[in-house]
C-alpha cells in the first residue's frame, strides 16, 4: 500500500514564490513595447509568459562544462557539450532568465520524440536544430533552452555509465554552471572560459525515459538551483529496469545499452568502463554496489525540486514500478508533486494529449492539454507566477482513450489495502477470488512460450500453464489505486523457477492498444505547430490520435520474481525440489476502475513471455492456497468490494485482448523499445 500523497510545499519555497512573484514580474517582463499580458484564471488575475521575443534572432551557442569527473581515465576531467538557445532581448536589457534543460544520451545516436529528431549544426559547429518543441515554444516566452549531451555521447568527453556517477554529474555540473558554481569553456579543449551571466540560475529539467531518469538522479543529489523536474516514463532504480526481484527482464545488461548509445570515439576509449558494467551487473540478478549507486529512491529525501511526473499505465519498457516507488518516496519526503497517468505505453504526453480537451467521464471544467499545462507549470515554478497550477488537482488519470478524470490527491485518501484470497473452483486452475481463506492447492507447469495474454484469454478454462482466480461479477465499480503485493507459497519441482502474477479486469472495454506499434497512438500525416520556427528548426510536428482496440479483458498490473530470491530480495539461491517456499511479488503501481458487471482476476504463472526471461529448468509449481493472498489498494477499502449475489457462471471460452508483448530492446526512450 503506497504512502498517501501530500502536497506540502516546503516553507522556504512558499516564501520564495511569494517574494519572487512581485520581483520577477518586473525583472523578467518584456520591454514597454511588449507589456506582459495578464490572463484571468480560476484564482483571479495572474501573469503568464507570452511569446514576445524573437526566436529567429535568438542566441545559439555551445559551451563545454567541466564535470570534475575523469570517467574515461585519460588524465583530465571530462567536459560535456551544452547546446543553448536563448532570447537575445533580455540580455540586451540586463535581464536574467530561467532555464529549461533536457540532458540526454540520444541526441546523435537515436533521436528524440515521435519523429526521432537529432541535433544538427552549421559548418561552424553552432547548433541549428534542437529536437522537440521545448525551444520553439518556450524561448519566445523568455526561457533559455539547454540540451546537454551526456558523457560519452555526441560531442562530449567521457564514457556512458548508464545512470551512474558520470551520467548524473554530466547534468548536475551544468546546473552548477548555470548557478555560477562550475566552470564552462567555449570549446572542448580550450582554456577560454564561458560564464552563464544571462541566467538567474533557476533551472527546470524535463525529459522522457533516459532523459527523465537523469532528471530524477540529479534531483536526488539535492543540487541547488534545480527548481523542478518533469520526468516522463522515467527510471527510478536501474536494477528494477533490468531485474524484478532476481528475474531478468531483458537478455542483456547495461553494457549492451552503453555500447548502443556511445559515440564512436567513446566506444574506442571506454573499454574498461564497459567491462566494469559487465562485472558489476551479473546476470544472476544479485544486488551489487553498481545497482546501489544507480538507485535514486533512497535519496528522495534530498530532493529540493518539485516533481511533475508522467507515466504510461501500460508502459512495458520503463514499467510502472519505477513511478510507484519514486512517487511514494517523494511523498514521504514532503516533496511538492503532480502527476499524469495515461493508458498508453512508453509515450510522451505531447503525443497522447497534446492539445486541450474535455473529459466526458463526469462533469468537470475544461481540461488543459499537455503543452498548456507544462507552460503553466514552468511559469509557476521558474518564473514565480501565481497562476493557481499548484492548487489544482494533483492527479490526472486517463480512464478510457482521451477521457480523463482528476484527483485532489493521489492515491485518494480513502484508499486502503485489502486482502484478497484465492480458492479452488469447479475445475483445476479455474478458481475464485474473495476475502475468505482458501484450501487445497493448484498446480501448473511453466511454459516459456506463453505469457499474460495467453493466461488472461483463458481465464475461465482449465489450462496447464497458469492458475487463475476471479471474483463474481461486481455489483458496483471497483477502483484500485496504488501498488499491490501478492504473497505466494509454492512448491517447485526443479532447482530454478520464475514466478509471475497479474491483475486482470475481465469484461469488455475499448482501450488504447498499448501492445501495437506506437503503444497506444497512431501518427497522422498532418502537422500542428507549437511555437516559432526557423529554416533549420521547425515547430511543426506530426499529429497523433489514439489507437484503440476492443477487448474482453485488460491486464492492468504485473509483477515478477525469481523464486530463488524468496529469502532475500537481492540475492538468489538454488531451490530444493519438493520444498515449499514463500515469496512476495511487488506488482507495479496502477490506477484502474473495474466496472460494475466485470470481474477482478488474479493470475499466477511462470515465465511471462517477452516480459521476463525463462529459468534454466521447466518447473512444475504447486500453489498452497491457504498461504497465498494479494494485498490490493481499494478506494473505499473493503466495503468497496461488492459482488452480485446471483452471478451467472461464465462459459469456458477464449477472450480477446491486445496482442502478446513484443520482444523489447533494452533502450529506455528508443522508438523500438
C-alpha positions in Angstrom: 0.0 0.0 0.0 1.7 3.3 -1.0 2.1 6.2 1.3 -0.7 8.7 0.9 0.2 11.6 -1.2 0.9 15.0 0.4 1.0 18.4 -1.4 3.2 20.0 1.2 5.2 22.9 -0.1 8.3 23.4 2.0 8.3 26.8 3.8 11.3 28.2 2.0 9.7 27.6 -1.3 6.4 29.2 -0.2 8.2 32.3 1.0 10.4 32.4 -2.1 7.5 32.1 -4.5 5.6 34.8 -2.8 8.6 37.2 -2.9 9.5 36.4 -6.5 6.0 36.8 -7.8 6.3 40.5 -7.5 10.0 40.9 -8.1 10.2 38.7 -11.2 7.1 40.3 -12.7 9.2 43.5 -13.0 12.6 42.0 -13.8 11.5 39.4 -16.4 8.7 41.2 -18.1 9.3 42.2 -21.7 10.1 45.7 -22.6 7.5 48.5 -22.7 6.7 47.8 -26.3 5.5 44.3 -25.3 3.9 44.5 -21.9 3.3 41.1 -20.3 -0.5 40.5 -20.5 -2.5 39.3 -17.6 -4.6 36.2 -18.0 -7.7 35.5 -15.9 -7.7 32.2 -14.1 -9.9 30.4 -11.7 -7.9 32.0 -8.9 -8.1 35.6 -10.1 -5.8 37.6 -12.4 -2.3 36.1 -12.9 0.7 36.7 -15.0 1.5 34.4 -17.9 4.6 34.4 -20.1 3.8 35.3 -23.7 5.8 34.8 -27.0 7.1 38.3 -27.3 10.8 37.5 -28.0 12.2 36.7 -31.4 13.1 33.0 -32.0 14.7 33.8 -35.3 17.2 36.2 -33.6 17.8 34.0 -30.6 21.3 33.4 -29.5 22.5 29.9 -30.4 25.8 28.8 -28.8 27.7 25.8 -27.4 29.6 25.6 -24.1 31.6 22.7 -22.7 31.1 22.3 -18.9 33.7 20.6 -16.7 32.1 17.7 -14.9 35.0 17.3 -12.4 35.0 13.6 -13.2 37.6 11.8 -15.3 35.3 9.0 -16.5 37.5 7.9 -19.4 40.6 7.9 -17.3 42.7 10.0 -19.8 44.2 12.2 -17.1 41.9 15.2 -17.4 38.4 15.8 -16.2 35.6 15.3 -18.8 33.7 18.2 -20.4 30.1 17.8 -21.6 28.7 19.6 -24.6 25.9 22.0 -23.7 23.9 23.5 -26.6 22.0 26.6 -25.7 19.3 28.7 -27.4 18.0 31.8 -25.6 16.2 35.0 -26.5 18.6 37.9 -27.3 16.5 40.7 -25.9 16.6 40.0 -22.1 20.4 40.0 -22.1 20.4 43.3 -24.0 18.4 44.9 -21.2 20.4 43.2 -18.4 17.6 40.8 -17.5 18.3 37.3 -16.3 16.1 34.4 -17.4 15.4 30.8 -16.2 16.4 27.6 -18.0 14.6 24.5 -19.2 17.1 21.7 -19.7 17.0 18.2 -21.3 20.1 16.1 -20.7 20.1 13.1 -23.0 22.4 10.4 -24.5 20.2 10.2 -27.6 20.9 13.4 -29.5 23.2 11.8 -32.0 22.6 8.0 -31.9 18.8 7.6 -31.8 16.9 10.9 -31.8 14.2 12.3 -29.6 10.4 12.3 -29.8 8.0 10.6 -32.1 9.9 11.7 -35.2 13.3 10.7 -33.8 14.8 14.2 -34.2 18.5 14.7 -33.7 20.6 17.8 -33.1 22.1 19.5 -36.2 24.9 22.1 -36.5 26.1 24.6 -39.1 29.5 24.4 -40.7 31.0 26.3 -37.7 29.6 23.9 -35.2 26.8 26.1 -33.9 23.6 24.4 -33.1 20.8 24.7 -35.7 18.1 22.2 -34.7 17.1 21.4 -31.2 14.9 18.2 -31.1 11.4 18.5 -29.8 9.3 21.7 -29.3 10.7 23.0 -26.0 12.9 25.5 -27.7 10.3 26.7 -30.2 7.6 27.2 -27.6 9.5 28.5 -24.6 12.3 30.6 -25.9 9.9 33.2 -27.3 8.3 33.2 -23.8 11.5 34.3 -22.1 13.2 31.0 -21.2 16.5 29.6 -22.3 16.6 26.0 -23.5 19.6 23.9 -22.8 20.3 20.4 -24.4 23.1 18.5 -22.7 25.0 15.6 -24.3 25.7 13.1 -21.5 29.3 12.0 -21.2 30.4 9.6 -23.9 27.7 10.8 -26.3 27.7 13.1 -29.3 30.2 15.9 -28.7 31.0 15.2 -25.0 34.1 13.6 -23.4 34.0 10.7 -21.0 32.1 7.4 -21.0 28.5 6.4 -20.7 27.9 4.7 -17.4 24.1 4.0 -17.5 22.7 6.1 -14.7 25.9 6.1 -12.6 28.0 8.9 -11.2 29.3 10.2 -14.6 25.8 10.3 -16.2 24.3 12.2 -13.2 27.3 14.5 -12.9 27.0 15.4 -16.6 23.8 17.2 -15.9 24.4 18.3 -12.3 27.6 20.1 -13.4 25.5 22.1 -15.9 23.0 23.1 -13.2 26.0 24.2 -11.2 27.5 26.1 -14.1 24.2 27.9 -14.6 24.3 28.9 -11.0 27.9 30.1 -11.2 29.4 27.1 -9.3 31.2 25.2 -12.1 33.5 26.0 -15.0 32.4 26.2 -18.6 34.5 26.7 -21.7 33.9 28.0 -25.2 35.5 24.8 -26.7 36.0 21.2 -25.9 39.7 21.5 -25.2 40.5 25.2 -25.0 41.0 27.5 -21.9 38.7 30.3 -22.7 36.0 30.5 -20.1 32.3 30.8 -20.7 30.1 32.2 -18.0 26.3 32.0 -17.7 25.7 35.6 -16.8 22.4 35.7 -18.7 20.5 33.3 -16.3 19.2 33.7 -12.8 20.2 30.1 -12.1 16.7 28.8 -11.8 16.5 25.5 -13.8 13.8 23.0 -14.6 14.8 19.6 -16.1 12.5 17.7 -18.4 12.8 14.5 -20.5 11.3 11.2 -21.4 12.7 7.9 -20.4 16.6 8.0 -20.1 16.4 11.8 -20.1 13.7 11.8 -17.3 15.8 9.3 -15.4 18.7 11.7 -15.4 16.3 14.4 -14.0 15.4 12.0 -11.2 19.0 11.3 -10.4 20.1 14.9 -10.5 17.2 15.9 -8.2 18.2 13.2 -5.8 21.6 15.0 -5.3 19.8 18.0 -3.8 21.6 20.3 -6.2 21.0 24.0 -5.6 19.1 25.8 -8.4 17.1 22.9 -9.7 13.6 24.1 -9.0 11.5 21.5 -10.7 11.8 18.3 -12.7 9.3 16.8 -15.2 10.3 13.1 -15.6 8.3 11.3 -18.3 8.3 7.5 -18.3 11.5 7.6 -16.2 13.5 5.1 -14.3 13.9 5.4 -10.5 16.2 2.4 -10.0 18.3 0.8 -12.7 18.2 -2.6 -11.0 14.4 -2.5 -11.4 14.9 -1.7 -15.1 16.9 -4.9 -15.7 15.5 -7.3 -13.0 12.4 -7.9 -11.0 13.5 -9.5 -7.7 16.1 -11.5 -9.4 14.2 -12.4 -12.6 15.9 -10.9 -15.7 13.7 -8.6 -17.7 16.0 -8.5 -20.7 18.6 -10.7 -22.3 21.3 -8.1 -21.9 22.6 -5.7 -19.3 23.7 -2.1 -19.1 26.8 -2.8 -21.1 24.6 -3.5 -24.1 22.8 -0.2 -23.8 26.0 1.7 -23.3 27.5 0.2 -26.5 24.4 1.3 -28.4 24.5 5.0 -27.4 28.1 5.9 -27.0 29.8 8.0 -29.7 32.2 6.0 -31.9 35.2 7.7 -30.3 33.9 7.0 -26.8 33.4 3.4 -27.7 37.0 3.1 -28.7 38.3 4.5 -25.4 35.8 3.2 -22.9 36.6 -0.5 -22.8 37.4 -0.5 -19.1 34.2 1.2 -18.2 32.2 -1.3 -20.3 34.0 -4.1 -18.5 33.1 -2.7 -15.1 29.4 -2.5 -16.3 29.6 -6.2 -17.2 31.3 -7.3 -13.9 29.1 -5.1 -11.8 25.8 -6.3 -13.2 25.9 -10.1 -13.2 23.1 -11.9 -15.0 22.3 -13.8 -11.8 20.2 -10.8 -10.7 22.1 -10.3 -7.5 22.3 -6.8 -6.0 25.7 -5.2 -6.3 27.3 -1.9 -5.5 26.8 -0.9 -9.1 23.0 -1.2 -8.6 23.1 0.7 -5.3 24.8 3.6 -7.0 22.0 3.7 -9.6 19.1 3.6 -7.2 17.7 7.1 -6.7 14.8 6.2 -4.4 16.7 6.2 -1.1 17.8 9.8 -1.8 14.3 11.1 -2.3 14.6 13.0 1.0 17.4 15.1 -0.6 15.1 16.4 -3.4 14.5 20.1 -3.3 12.8 20.4 -6.7 9.1 20.0 -7.2 8.2 16.9 -9.4 5.6 16.7 -12.2 5.7 13.0 -13.1 4.1 11.5 -16.2 3.9 7.7 -16.9 2.0 5.2 -19.0 -0.1 2.8 -17.1 0.8 0.2 -19.8 4.4 1.1 -20.1 6.2 -2.3 -20.6 9.6 -0.7 -21.2 10.0 1.5 -18.1 7.4 -0.3 -16.1 5.1 1.4 -13.6 7.1 0.2 -10.6 9.6 2.9 -11.3 6.9 5.6 -11.0 5.2 4.0 -7.9 8.3 3.6 -5.7 9.6 7.1 -6.6 6.2 8.7 -6.1 5.8 7.1 -2.6 9.3 8.1 -1.5 8.8 11.7 -2.7 5.5 11.8 -0.8 7.2 10.6 2.4 9.8 13.3 2.0 7.1 16.0 1.6 8.1 17.0 -2.0 5.5 19.0 -4.0 4.2 16.7 -6.7 1.9 16.5 -9.6 1.2 13.6 -12.0 -0.4 12.4 -15.2 -1.1 8.7 -15.8 -2.2 7.7 -19.3 -3.5 4.4 -20.8 -0.6 4.4 -23.2 2.7 2.6 -23.1 6.1 4.4 -23.4 4.7 7.5 -25.0 5.3 11.2 -24.4 2.2 13.3 -23.4 2.9 15.6 -26.3 1.7 12.6 -28.4 -1.2 11.4 -26.3 -2.8 14.7 -25.0 -1.1 17.5 -26.8 -4.0 20.0 -27.0 -7.0 20.9 -24.9 -9.8 18.6 -24.4 -13.0 18.0 -22.4 -13.5 15.0 -20.1 -16.8 13.2 -20.9 -16.4 10.8 -17.9 -18.0 13.2 -15.5 -18.9 16.8 -15.3 -15.6 18.7 -14.9 -14.2 22.0 -16.0 -12.4 22.2 -19.3 -9.2 20.3 -19.0 -5.9 21.6 -20.4 -3.7 19.8 -22.8 -0.1 18.9 -22.2 1.6 22.0 -23.7 -0.7 24.4 -21.9 -0.3 22.6 -18.6 3.5 22.4 -18.9 3.6 26.1 -19.8 1.7 27.0 -16.6 3.8 24.6 -14.5 7.1 26.2 -15.7 5.7 29.7 -15.3 4.8 28.9 -11.7 8.0 27.0 -10.8 10.6 29.0 -12.7 9.1 32.5 -13.1 7.1 32.6 -9.9 3.8 33.4 -11.5 0.8 32.8 -9.2 -1.3 31.1 -11.8 -3.0 28.5 -9.5 -1.5 25.4 -11.0 -0.2 24.3 -7.6 -3.7 24.5 -6.2 -5.3 22.3 -8.9 -6.0 18.6 -8.5 -2.7 16.6 -8.1 -3.5 13.8 -10.5 -4.9 13.5 -14.0 -5.8 9.8 -14.9 -6.9 8.6 -18.3 -9.9 6.3 -17.8 -10.6 5.5 -21.5 -8.9 6.7 -24.7 -8.9 10.6 -24.4 -11.2 10.5 -21.4 -9.6 11.9 -18.2 -10.6 12.3 -14.5 -8.8 14.2 -11.7 -8.0 13.5 -8.1 -7.2 16.1 -5.4 -4.5 13.8 -4.0 -3.2 10.5 -5.3 -3.8 7.8 -4.2 -7.2 9.1 -2.9 -7.3 9.4 0.9 -10.0 6.7 1.2 -7.6 4.1 -0.3 -6.6 1.2 2.0 -5.0 -2.2 1.4 -7.5 -5.1 1.3 -6.5 -8.8 1.4 -8.0 -11.0 -1.3 -7.5 -14.7 -1.2 -7.7 -17.4 -4.0 -9.7 -20.5 -3.6 -10.4 -23.6 -5.6 -13.2 -23.6 -8.1 -15.1 -26.3 -10.0 -12.1 -27.1 -12.3 -8.3 -27.3 -11.9 -6.8 -23.8 -12.4 -10.1 -22.1 -12.5 -10.7 -20.7 -9.0 -12.4 -17.9 -7.1 -11.1 -14.7 -5.5 -12.6 -13.3 -2.4 -11.9 -12.4 1.2 -12.2 -15.9 2.7 -9.1 -18.1 3.1 -8.8 -20.9 0.5 -7.9 -24.5 1.0 -6.0 -27.1 -1.1 -3.6 -26.5 -3.9 -3.4 -25.5 -7.6 -0.6 -26.8 -9.9 0.7 -25.5 -13.1 3.8 -26.1 -15.3 5.9 -23.2 -16.6 5.6 -22.8 -20.4 8.0 -20.2 -21.7 6.0 -19.9 -24.9 3.1 -18.3 -23.1 2.5 -15.0 -21.2 -0.1 -12.8 -19.6 -2.3 -12.5 -22.7 -2.5 -16.3 -23.1 -3.3 -16.7 -19.4 -5.9 -14.0 -19.3 -7.6 -15.0 -22.5 -8.2 -18.5 -21.0 -9.1 -17.3 -17.5 -12.2 -19.4 -17.5 -10.6 -22.5 -19.0 -8.6 -25.2 -17.2 -5.1 -24.8 -18.8 -1.8 -26.4 -17.6 0.3 -23.2 -17.6 -1.4 -21.0 -15.1 -3.7 -20.8 -12.0 -6.4 -18.2 -12.4 -8.9 -16.8 -9.8 -11.8 -14.4 -10.3 -14.4 -12.6 -8.2 -18.0 -12.9 -9.1 -19.3 -10.0 -11.3 -19.1 -6.8 -9.4 -22.2 -5.1 -8.1 -20.6 -1.7 -8.5 -17.4 -0.1 -9.9 -14.2 -1.1 -8.0 -11.2 1.2 -8.2 -7.7 0.0 -7.4 -5.2 2.9 -6.9 -1.6 2.3 -6.0 0.7 -0.6 -5.6 -0.3 -4.2 -4.9 1.6 -7.2 -3.4 1.0 -10.9 -4.0 2.4 -13.4 -1.5 2.6 -16.9 -2.8 3.6 -20.1 -1.1 4.7 -22.6 -3.8 6.5 -25.9 -4.0 8.8 -26.2 -7.1 9.8 -29.4 -8.8 13.2 -28.0 -10.0 16.1 -26.0 -8.7 15.2 -22.9 -10.7 11.8 -21.2 -11.2 10.4 -17.9 -12.1 7.0 -16.6 -11.0 4.6 -14.0 -12.4 1.4 -12.5 -11.0 -1.0 -10.2 -12.9 -4.2 -8.4 -12.0 -6.9 -8.5 -14.7 -10.2 -6.7 -15.4 -12.3 -9.4 -17.0 -15.0 -7.6 -19.1 -15.4 -5.8 -22.4 -13.8 -2.4 -22.9 -12.2 -0.2 -25.5 -8.7 0.7 -24.5 -5.5 2.2 -26.1 -3.8 -0.6 -28.0 -0.6 -0.4 -26.0 0.8 -3.6 -27.5 0.7 -2.4 -31.1 3.3 -0.2 -32.8 3.0 3.2 -31.4 2.0 1.8 -28.0 -1.4 3.4 -28.0 -1.1 6.2 -30.6 -1.3 6.4 -34.4 0.9 9.0 -36.1 -1.0 11.0 -38.7 0.3 12.7 -41.8 -1.0 16.2 -40.7 1.1 18.6 -38.6 0.4 21.2 -36.0 2.8 23.9 -34.9 3.8 24.7 -31.3 6.0 27.8 -31.2 8.1 29.7 -33.7 10.2 28.1 -36.5 13.4 28.8 -38.4 14.6 27.2 -41.7 16.6 24.7 -39.6 14.3 24.1 -36.7 10.5 23.7 -37.3 7.9 24.0 -34.6 5.5 21.8 -36.6 5.1 18.1 -35.6 3.0 15.3 -36.9 -0.3 15.0 -35.2 -1.4 11.8 -33.4 -4.6 10.0 -32.5 -5.4 7.3 -30.0 -5.0 3.8 -31.4 -7.7 1.7 -29.8 -8.8 -1.9 -29.5 -12.0 -3.5 -28.3 -11.0 -6.2 -25.7 -12.7 -8.7 -23.4 -10.1 -8.3 -20.7 -7.4 -5.8 -19.6 -4.2 -6.8 -17.7 -3.5 -3.7 -15.6 -0.9 -4.6 -13.0 2.1 -7.0 -13.1 4.9 -8.4 -11.0 7.7 -11.0 -11.5 10.3 -12.7 -9.4 12.9 -15.4 -9.3 11.7 -17.9 -6.8 15.3 -18.4 -5.7 15.0 -14.9 -4.1 12.4 -16.0 -1.6 14.7 -15.4 1.4 16.4 -12.3 0.1 15.1 -9.8 -2.4 18.6 -9.1 -3.7 20.3 -12.5 -3.7 19.1 -15.7 -5.1 19.8 -19.3 -4.2 19.0 -22.7 -5.7 15.7 -24.2 -4.8 15.2 -27.6 -3.2 12.7 -29.5 -5.3 9.7 -30.5 -3.2 10.4 -27.9 -0.5 7.8 -25.1 -0.3 8.9 -21.5 -0.2 7.1 -18.3 0.3 7.7 -15.2 -1.8 6.1 -11.8 -2.2 5.9 -10.2 -5.6 5.7 -6.5 -5.9 3.1 -5.6 -8.5 3.5 -2.3 -10.4 1.6 0.7 -9.3 -1.7 1.3 -11.2 -4.9 3.1 -11.2 -7.8 1.2 -12.7 -11.5 1.0 -12.4 -13.1 -2.4 -12.8 -16.6 -1.6 -13.9 -19.8 -2.9 -12.5 -20.6 -6.3 -14.0 -16.9 -7.1 -14.7 -14.8 -9.4 -12.7 -11.4 -8.9 -11.0 -8.9 -11.7 -11.6 -5.6 -12.7 -10.1 -3.4 -15.0 -12.2 -0.3 -16.8 -11.1 2.0 -18.2 -13.7 5.6 -18.9 -14.5 7.6 -17.2 -17.3 5.7 -14.2 -18.7 6.8 -14.4 -22.3 8.8 -11.4 -23.6 8.5 -9.6 -20.3 10.9 -11.8 -18.3 13.4 -14.4 -19.4 12.9 -18.1 -18.6 14.8 -20.0 -15.9 17.2 -22.9 -16.7 14.6 -25.5 -15.8 11.0 -26.1 -16.7 9.4 -26.4 -13.3 6.0 -27.6 -12.1 4.8 -25.4 -9.3 2.2 -26.3 -6.7 0.5 -23.3 -5.0 -0.7 -23.6 -1.4 -3.9 -21.6 -1.5 -4.2 -21.3 2.3 -0.9 -19.4 2.3 -1.4 -17.3 -0.8 -3.0 -13.9 -0.9 -3.0 -10.5 -2.6 -2.9 -7.1 -0.8 -4.6 -4.6 -3.2 -5.3 -0.9 -2.7 -9.0 -0.3 -2.9 -10.5 3.1 -3.0 -13.1 2.9 -0.2 -11.5 -0.1 1.4 -13.1 -3.5 1.9 -16.6 -2.1 1.7 -16.0 -1.2 -1.9 -15.7 -4.8 -2.9 -19.3 -5.9 -3.5 -20.3 -8.7 -5.9 -23.6 -9.7 -7.4 -25.3 -12.3 -5.1 -26.6 -14.4 -8.0 -24.0 -14.3 -10.8 -24.0 -16.4 -13.9 -21.0 -18.7 -14.2 -19.1 -17.8 -17.4 -18.8 -20.4 -20.1 -15.4 -21.7 -20.9 -14.3 -19.6 -23.9 -11.3 -17.7 -25.2 -11.4 -14.0 -24.6 -9.9 -11.4 -26.9 -7.2 -8.9 -25.8 -4.3 -7.0 -27.1 -1.5 -8.8 -28.9 1.2 -10.5 -26.8 4.0 -8.4 -25.7 6.7 -7.9 -28.3 10.4 -8.7 -27.6 11.8 -5.4 -26.1 15.1 -3.8 -26.8 16.5 -2.5 -23.5 16.7 1.1 -24.6 14.6 3.4 -22.5 13.4 6.1 -24.9 14.2 4.3 -28.1 11.4 4.1 -30.7 11.8 0.3 -31.0 11.7 -0.2 -27.2 
